[in-house]
Amino acid sequence: MAHTQTSDAYEPSDVLLDQLMVEMGLGFNAYLERRAAMQQLKQLQQLSDTELAKRGLRRDTILDHVVQHLGAGTSAAA
């Protein structure tokens, strides 16, 4: 039977690692949000005016629509 030793002590290096991971995660999330917004913007720009109207949009409101839904996840794609 293998024995493992665990320590409840939280080392200062653990705190630094946690901070680094949080900062990386926040940056990565922002990158993913921006990427998704750009994809949605491109998709909407490719639609015809009729297709945009079916979604309640006009060509001149596409950017506002995409920006308004930032952070809303993929449900904002429609």
Helices and strands as residue ranges (DSSP letters): H 12-45, H 49-54, G 59-61, H 62-68, G 73-77
